[in-house]
Amino acid sequence: MHYTETGQIKPFTPFDFSKSVDALWSSNHHFGEQPLPSNRIIKALSIQGKTIGFQMRSIGFVEEPLLEYTLIADEPIRETLKTLIEYRISNFLSLEDDLIAFYDLANQDKPFSAIVRRLYGYHPVKFMTPFEATCWAILTQRNLMPIAGRMRQALLETYGQSLVVDNAVYWAFPEALHLETLSTEELSQCLKDDKKAQQISIAAKAFAHIEESWLQSTAFYQVENWLLNIKGIGFSSALMILL
């Protein structure tokens, strides 16, 4: 039996939901996941030890955007958890990014303005969590994308949780608290790479003992310095995670 909760999120204008779906279709870090319907986003996430699925669709327009979501879980969803999931979804799809000033500046550059017109309404699609972004940064460092994708899929299917929606299986990337409990040997057996297993283990221990609220509220340069102290995270990786 599944429990469901519905709600709405209003993105900053303009917002083109179809471009977010297209970005997920073409994204390397979603290698191996279930394909998406053309008009919806369906994913699963692990949060506070629970696995929650969510479906999103647009019920608005580019200039008057409005998204409707449905949360799916095996037990009732507390209101506080629902609020946190809304934050995760909003961050995942960059719904609170105000692009107006950027568009005004870009339109002053003729070559770049053509790109802006083509991507008008697109808000960058991110990872569900900073920890998942960190793991992807580690897996892709000096590695081929298909190999990194297979490593990520191995983590998903070995240590992640899944949820079945409309007869399709959706995997949630494991939380740091879960991977922290694993030995480097276990991770190495999963990833087939001793060095990356060690780096993932170190990252999991770092993220498992930091409050998400600290990452949200602390100054950019302080979080950047904290990331740079995690083995396997360089300057470019830290920027990818932060942005």
C-alpha positions as a LaTeX table, in Angstrom:
\begin{tabular}{lrrr}
\hline
Residue & $x$ (\AA) & $y$ (\AA) & $z$ (\AA) \\
\hline
Met1 & 0.00 & 0.00 & 0.00 \\
His2 & 1.30 & 3.45 & $-0.93$ \\
Tyr3 & 0.56 & 6.74 & 0.82 \\
Thr4 & 0.47 & 9.89 & $-1.28$ \\
Glu5 & 0.65 & 13.63 & $-0.66$ \\
Thr6 & 0.15 & 16.34 & $-3.26$ \\
Gly7 & 1.20 & 19.94 & $-3.43$ \\
Gln8 & 2.27 & 22.77 & $-5.70$ \\
Ile9 & 5.46 & 24.76 & $-6.16$ \\
Lys10 & 5.68 & 28.05 & $-8.03$ \\
Pro11 & 9.04 & 28.53 & $-9.79$ \\
Phe12 & 10.60 & 31.87 & $-10.57$ \\
Thr13 & 9.48 & 33.17 & $-13.95$ \\
Pro14 & 10.29 & 32.26 & $-16.68$ \\
Phe15 & 10.37 & 28.49 & $-16.27$ \\
Asp16 & 10.03 & 25.91 & $-19.06$ \\
Phe17 & 9.36 & 22.49 & $-17.52$ \\
Ser18 & 9.91 & 20.69 & $-20.83$ \\
Lys19 & 13.53 & 21.87 & $-20.88$ \\
Ser20 & 14.10 & 20.33 & $-17.44$ \\
Val21 & 12.75 & 17.00 & $-18.72$ \\
Asp22 & 15.00 & 17.24 & $-21.80$ \\
Ala23 & 18.03 & 17.97 & $-19.59$ \\
Leu24 & 17.35 & 14.87 & $-17.50$ \\
Trp25 & 17.05 & 12.73 & $-20.63$ \\
Ser26 & 20.49 & 13.82 & $-21.80$ \\
Ser27 & 22.28 & 13.96 & $-18.45$ \\
Asn28 & 25.26 & 11.64 & $-17.97$ \\
His29 & 24.75 & 11.33 & $-14.23$ \\
His30 & 21.31 & 9.77 & $-14.76$ \\
Phe31 & 22.89 & 6.89 & $-16.69$ \\
Gly32 & 20.96 & 3.67 & $-16.19$ \\
Glu33 & 17.85 & 5.19 & $-14.59$ \\
Gln34 & 14.33 & 4.66 & $-15.82$ \\
Pro35 & 13.47 & 6.80 & $-18.87$ \\
Leu36 & 11.12 & 9.68 & $-18.17$ \\
Pro37 & 7.71 & 10.31 & $-19.70$ \\
Ser38 & 7.73 & 13.30 & $-22.04$ \\
Asn39 & 5.63 & 15.48 & $-19.72$ \\
Arg40 & 6.60 & 14.36 & $-16.21$ \\
Ile41 & 9.58 & 13.91 & $-13.93$ \\
Ile42 & 9.53 & 10.81 & $-11.75$ \\
Lys43 & 12.30 & 10.10 & $-9.25$ \\
Ala44 & 12.97 & 8.54 & $-5.89$ \\
Leu45 & 15.03 & 10.00 & $-3.08$ \\
Ser46 & 16.34 & 8.78 & 0.26 \\
Ile47 & 15.70 & 11.23 & 3.04 \\
Gln48 & 16.01 & 10.71 & 6.79 \\
Gly49 & 16.21 & 6.96 & 6.26 \\
Lys50 & 13.01 & 6.84 & 4.21 \\
Thr51 & 12.48 & 6.29 & 0.49 \\
Ile52 & 10.10 & 8.73 & $-1.13$ \\
Gly53 & 9.04 & 8.83 & $-4.74$ \\
Phe54 & 7.84 & 11.99 & $-6.42$ \\
Gln55 & 6.10 & 12.79 & $-9.67$ \\
Met56 & 6.07 & 16.29 & $-11.10$ \\
Arg57 & 4.16 & 17.87 & $-13.93$ \\
Ser58 & 3.58 & 21.37 & $-15.16$ \\
Ile59 & 0.13 & 22.90 & $-14.76$ \\
Gly60 & 1.24 & 26.39 & $-15.75$ \\
Phe61 & 3.01 & 28.19 & $-18.57$ \\
Val62 & 6.53 & 29.47 & $-19.21$ \\
Glu63 & 5.61 & 33.00 & $-18.11$ \\
Glu64 & 3.21 & 31.83 & $-15.39$ \\
Pro65 & 4.81 & 28.60 & $-14.16$ \\
Leu66 & 3.26 & 26.29 & $-11.63$ \\
Leu67 & 4.29 & 22.72 & $-10.82$ \\
Glu68 & 2.17 & 20.04 & $-9.21$ \\
Tyr69 & 3.84 & 17.19 & $-7.35$ \\
Thr70 & 2.71 & 13.90 & $-5.88$ \\
Leu71 & 4.78 & 12.23 & $-3.17$ \\
Ile72 & 4.64 & 8.45 & $-2.84$ \\
Ala73 & 5.76 & 6.49 & 0.23 \\
Asp74 & 5.19 & 3.25 & 2.08 \\
Glu75 & 4.10 & 5.11 & 5.22 \\
Pro76 & 2.39 & 8.44 & 6.00 \\
Ile77 & 4.54 & 11.50 & 5.19 \\
Arg78 & 4.96 & 13.96 & 8.06 \\
Glu79 & 4.45 & 17.65 & 7.30 \\
Thr80 & 8.03 & 18.48 & 8.32 \\
Leu81 & 9.34 & 15.84 & 5.92 \\
Lys82 & 7.08 & 17.14 & 3.17 \\
Thr83 & 8.57 & 20.62 & 3.64 \\
Leu84 & 12.11 & 19.23 & 3.37 \\
Ile85 & 11.20 & 17.29 & 0.23 \\
Glu86 & 9.79 & 20.47 & $-1.32$ \\
Tyr87 & 13.13 & 22.14 & $-0.63$ \\
Arg88 & 15.00 & 19.21 & $-2.25$ \\
Ile89 & 12.77 & 19.35 & $-5.35$ \\
Ser90 & 13.13 & 23.12 & $-5.60$ \\
Asn91 & 16.92 & 22.88 & $-5.36$ \\
Phe92 & 17.04 & 19.91 & $-7.78$ \\
Leu93 & 15.25 & 21.92 & $-10.49$ \\
Ser94 & 16.65 & 25.36 & $-9.49$ \\
Leu95 & 13.10 & 26.64 & $-9.12$ \\
Glu96 & 14.15 & 29.65 & $-7.04$ \\
Asp97 & 16.78 & 30.90 & $-9.49$ \\
Asp98 & 15.83 & 34.42 & $-10.60$ \\
Leu99 & 17.16 & 34.68 & $-14.16$ \\
Ile100 & 15.81 & 38.12 & $-15.11$ \\
Ala101 & 19.03 & 40.03 & $-14.39$ \\
Phe102 & 21.00 & 37.34 & $-16.24$ \\
Tyr103 & 18.73 & 37.63 & $-19.29$ \\
Asp104 & 19.05 & 41.42 & $-19.28$ \\
Leu105 & 22.83 & 41.13 & $-19.28$ \\
Ala106 & 22.94 & 38.30 & $-21.84$ \\
Asn107 & 20.74 & 40.20 & $-24.28$ \\
Gln108 & 23.47 & 42.82 & $-24.55$ \\
Asp109 & 25.77 & 40.20 & $-26.10$ \\
Lys110 & 24.52 & 39.34 & $-29.58$ \\
Pro111 & 26.14 & 35.86 & $-29.96$ \\
Phe112 & 25.15 & 34.83 & $-26.44$ \\
Ser113 & 21.63 & 36.20 & $-26.75$ \\
Ala114 & 20.92 & 33.60 & $-29.44$ \\
Ile115 & 21.77 & 30.84 & $-26.96$ \\
Val116 & 19.55 & 32.47 & $-24.34$ \\
Arg117 & 16.61 & 32.57 & $-26.75$ \\
Arg118 & 17.07 & 28.87 & $-27.50$ \\
Leu119 & 17.22 & 27.94 & $-23.81$ \\
Tyr120 & 14.72 & 30.53 & $-22.58$ \\
Gly121 & 13.00 & 29.31 & $-19.44$ \\
Tyr122 & 15.55 & 26.62 & $-18.63$ \\
His123 & 16.66 & 26.41 & $-15.00$ \\
Pro124 & 19.72 & 24.19 & $-14.42$ \\
Val125 & 18.92 & 20.66 & $-13.25$ \\
Lys126 & 21.14 & 19.62 & $-10.34$ \\
Phe127 & 21.65 & 16.56 & $-8.19$ \\
Met128 & 19.09 & 15.69 & $-5.53$ \\
Thr129 & 21.63 & 16.24 & $-2.73$ \\
Pro130 & 25.11 & 17.75 & $-2.28$ \\
Phe131 & 26.35 & 14.30 & $-1.21$ \\
Glu132 & 25.22 & 12.72 & $-4.47$ \\
Ala133 & 26.92 & 15.55 & $-6.39$ \\
Thr134 & 30.10 & 14.91 & $-4.41$ \\
Cys135 & 30.02 & 11.19 & $-5.21$ \\
Trp136 & 29.56 & 11.97 & $-8.90$ \\
Ala137 & 32.50 & 14.39 & $-8.81$ \\
Ile138 & 34.65 & 11.61 & $-7.33$ \\
Leu139 & 33.46 & 8.96 & $-9.78$ \\
Thr140 & 34.04 & 11.13 & $-12.86$ \\
Gln141 & 37.49 & 12.37 & $-11.84$ \\
Arg142 & 40.01 & 11.00 & $-14.40$ \\
Asn143 & 37.39 & 8.50 & $-15.54$ \\
Leu144 & 35.30 & 7.87 & $-18.63$ \\
Met145 & 31.66 & 8.92 & $-18.29$ \\
Pro146 & 30.20 & 5.47 & $-19.16$ \\
Ile147 & 32.42 & 3.84 & $-16.53$ \\
Ala148 & 31.48 & 6.49 & $-13.94$ \\
Gly149 & 27.83 & 5.92 & $-14.83$ \\
Arg150 & 28.12 & 2.20 & $-14.26$ \\
Met151 & 29.81 & 2.82 & $-10.92$ \\
Arg152 & 26.99 & 5.13 & $-9.87$ \\
Gln153 & 24.43 & 2.54 & $-10.95$ \\
Ala154 & 26.27 & $-0.10$ & $-8.92$ \\
Leu155 & 26.01 & 2.12 & $-5.82$ \\
Leu156 & 22.31 & 2.65 & $-6.51$ \\
Glu157 & 21.44 & $-1.02$ & $-6.95$ \\
Thr158 & 23.71 & $-2.32$ & $-4.18$ \\
Tyr159 & 23.12 & 0.24 & $-1.43$ \\
Gly160 & 20.23 & 2.41 & $-2.60$ \\
Gln161 & 16.52 & 1.90 & $-2.01$ \\
Ser162 & 13.93 & 1.62 & $-4.74$ \\
Leu163 & 10.27 & 2.36 & $-5.25$ \\
Val164 & 7.94 & 0.97 & $-7.91$ \\
Val165 & 5.77 & 3.56 & $-9.66$ \\
Asp166 & 3.52 & 2.54 & $-12.55$ \\
Asn167 & 5.35 & $-0.81$ & $-12.77$ \\
Ala168 & 8.73 & 0.92 & $-13.20$ \\
Val169 & 11.53 & 0.75 & $-10.62$ \\
Tyr170 & 13.06 & 4.05 & $-9.48$ \\
Trp171 & 16.26 & 4.02 & $-7.43$ \\
Ala172 & 17.15 & 6.53 & $-4.73$ \\
Phe173 & 20.81 & 7.37 & $-4.27$ \\
Pro174 & 21.97 & 6.19 & $-0.82$ \\
Glu175 & 22.42 & 8.72 & 1.95 \\
Ala176 & 25.81 & 9.46 & 3.47 \\
Leu177 & 24.70 & 7.92 & 6.78 \\
His178 & 24.20 & 4.59 & 5.01 \\
Leu179 & 27.46 & 4.52 & 3.06 \\
Glu180 & 29.38 & 5.66 & 6.16 \\
Thr181 & 28.69 & 2.31 & 7.81 \\
Leu182 & 30.35 & 0.36 & 4.98 \\
Ser183 & 33.96 & $-0.69$ & 4.92 \\
Thr184 & 36.27 & 0.44 & 2.14 \\
Glu185 & 36.51 & $-3.20$ & 1.09 \\
Glu186 & 32.74 & $-3.44$ & 0.63 \\
Leu187 & 32.68 & $-0.27$ & $-1.46$ \\
Ser188 & 35.67 & $-1.45$ & $-3.47$ \\
Gln189 & 33.88 & $-4.71$ & $-4.26$ \\
Cys190 & 30.91 & $-2.69$ & $-5.50$ \\
Leu191 & 32.87 & $-0.12$ & $-7.53$ \\
Lys192 & 35.77 & $-2.36$ & $-8.65$ \\
Asp193 & 38.10 & 0.54 & $-7.86$ \\
Asp194 & 40.03 & 0.75 & $-4.58$ \\
Lys195 & 40.92 & 4.45 & $-4.85$ \\
Lys196 & 37.39 & 5.65 & $-5.58$ \\
Ala197 & 35.99 & 3.38 & $-2.90$ \\
Gln198 & 38.31 & 5.03 & $-0.36$ \\
Gln199 & 37.31 & 8.52 & $-1.55$ \\
Ile200 & 33.58 & 7.71 & $-1.44$ \\
Ser201 & 34.03 & 6.34 & 2.10 \\
Ile202 & 35.80 & 9.52 & 3.23 \\
Ala203 & 33.11 & 11.71 & 1.64 \\
Ala204 & 30.33 & 9.68 & 3.27 \\
Lys205 & 31.91 & 10.12 & 6.71 \\
Ala206 & 32.27 & 13.87 & 6.13 \\
Phe207 & 28.67 & 14.39 & 4.99 \\
Ala208 & 27.21 & 12.05 & 7.62 \\
His209 & 28.50 & 14.34 & 10.36 \\
Ile210 & 27.51 & 17.71 & 8.94 \\
Glu211 & 24.05 & 19.25 & 9.26 \\
Glu212 & 22.32 & 20.04 & 5.98 \\
Ser213 & 21.25 & 23.37 & 7.49 \\
Trp214 & 24.94 & 24.27 & 7.82 \\
Leu215 & 25.49 & 23.66 & 4.10 \\
Gln216 & 22.46 & 25.83 & 3.30 \\
Ser217 & 23.25 & 28.78 & 5.54 \\
Thr218 & 27.04 & 28.99 & 5.70 \\
Ala219 & 29.03 & 31.38 & 3.53 \\
Phe220 & 30.01 & 30.06 & 0.09 \\
Tyr221 & 33.77 & 30.21 & 0.71 \\
Gln222 & 33.48 & 28.33 & 4.02 \\
Val223 & 31.56 & 25.44 & 2.44 \\
Glu224 & 34.03 & 25.46 & $-0.45$ \\
Asn225 & 36.97 & 25.15 & 1.97 \\
Trp226 & 35.19 & 22.33 & 3.80 \\
Leu227 & 34.69 & 20.46 & 0.51 \\
Leu228 & 38.30 & 20.96 & $-0.53$ \\
Asn229 & 39.39 & 19.16 & 2.65 \\
Ile230 & 37.59 & 16.00 & 1.46 \\
Lys231 & 40.05 & 13.70 & $-0.31$ \\
Gly232 & 39.30 & 13.50 & $-4.02$ \\
Ile233 & 37.58 & 16.90 & $-4.24$ \\
Gly234 & 39.51 & 19.56 & $-6.14$ \\
Phe235 & 38.64 & 23.16 & $-6.95$ \\
Ser236 & 36.60 & 22.40 & $-10.10$ \\
Ser237 & 34.73 & 19.58 & $-8.35$ \\
Ala238 & 33.90 & 21.84 & $-5.42$ \\
Leu239 & 32.45 & 24.45 & $-7.77$ \\
Met240 & 30.33 & 21.80 & $-9.53$ \\
Ile241 & 28.92 & 20.67 & $-6.18$ \\
Leu242 & 28.25 & 24.19 & $-4.92$ \\
Leu243 & 26.64 & 25.47 & $-8.09$ \\
\hline
\end{tabular}
